[in-house]
Amino acid sequence: MNQDELQHYLNKYYYFYNFERCHSSLNTKTPFQTLQKFLNKVIFIILNNYFLYNYVY
C-alpha cells in the first residue's frame, strides 16, 4: 500500500466515523450531528444578543 492509497482509506474511515457512525456517548448521534446542534445553539445565542443589544437599547 502506498501513501496515496493509505490516505484514501484514512479519509474514508474519517468520513464514516464522523458522519455516519452513531456514537453511544453522543446519545446515538454522529459527531457531525452533535456539532450541528451545538453550532445552531451558538448562532442562536449570538443573534439573540446582537438583536438585544442593537434594538432594545
CORRA-V291608 format. One line per field, one symbol per residue. ss: DSSP state (h for helix, s for strand, l for the rest). phi: phi as a letter, one per 30 degrees, with the letter a starting at -180 (. if undefined). burial: 1 if it has 24 or more other ideal C-beta (glycine too) atoms within 12 Angstrom, else 0. Layout:
ss: ???
phi: ???
burial: ???
This chain:
ss: llhhhhhhhhhhhhhhhhhhllshhhllslhhhhhhhhhhhhhhhhhhhhhhhhhll
phi: .cdddddedddddededccbddcddchhcdeddddedddddddedddedddddcbcd
burial: 000000000000000000000000000000000000000000000000000000000
